[in-house]
Amino acid sequence: MGLSSEEWTAVTLTLRVALVACLCALPVAIAVAYLLARRNFPGKALLDALVYLPLVLPPVVTGYALLILFGRKGVIGAWLEQFGIVLAFRWTGAALAAAVMAFPLMVRAIRLAFESAETRLEQAASTLGAGPFWRFLTITLPLAFPGILAGFILAFAKALGEFGATITFVSNIPGETQTIATAIYTLIDIPGGEARALRLAAVSLVISFLALLASDVLSRREASGRRLSHD
């Protein structure tokens, strides 16, 4: 039996939330990962801890922090509302919550890619007069691209299943903030909803498995490329 229109809405919303979350987080993740991988500066240990904090905090705590900061009465949320931007109880808020929760995984994968990228080409470009930005754009980024893509896909898989921070920050509004995870949470409490919950769980399993498989293939390819470059 196929998915109902409500179930398809939850699936498409989940994909949109995860994609927007990862696209918005990617530039920040690249910048932070590069700093942590290639630079030494005061407060590096603090930044490192802050990046990975969402991995160890209960997701509900992260969602509550987002509500305090980005809610309509929050410090940032009240300011954004002046420009007509409202995140709390909106699908964009779900994307923000997913981005925060997936950010550490993205940074970790990209950081490893920068740390393992061969620096001899960058040094050669520097001797030829290439500036730091040009070297980063034309050499460092292409070398680290497989790791960046792997980190993006891994973060996407994480964002697909985000639940705790999302339901705390944007609630569980059908058609607006109800993702696959929150829809399953609702269905298992409804008499006769087990079959619909099982269908959504199967869809989530397939999408997440394919995303993780793609991330693993890219990571292996990157590791193989590193071995060849060192031989």
Secondary structure, DSSP 4 states (H G I P E B T S, - for coil): -PPPHHHHHHHHHHHHHHHHHHHHHHHHHHHHHHHHHH---TTHHHHHHHHHHHHHS-HHHHHHHHHHHHSTTSHHHHHHHTTT---TTSHHHHHHHHHHHHHHHHHHHHHHHHHHS--HHHHHHHHTT--HHHHIIIIIHHHHHHHHHHHHHHHHHHHHT--HHHHHHH---TTTT--HHHHHHHHTTSTT-HHHHHHHHHHHHHHHHHHHHHHHHHHHHHHHHHHHHH-
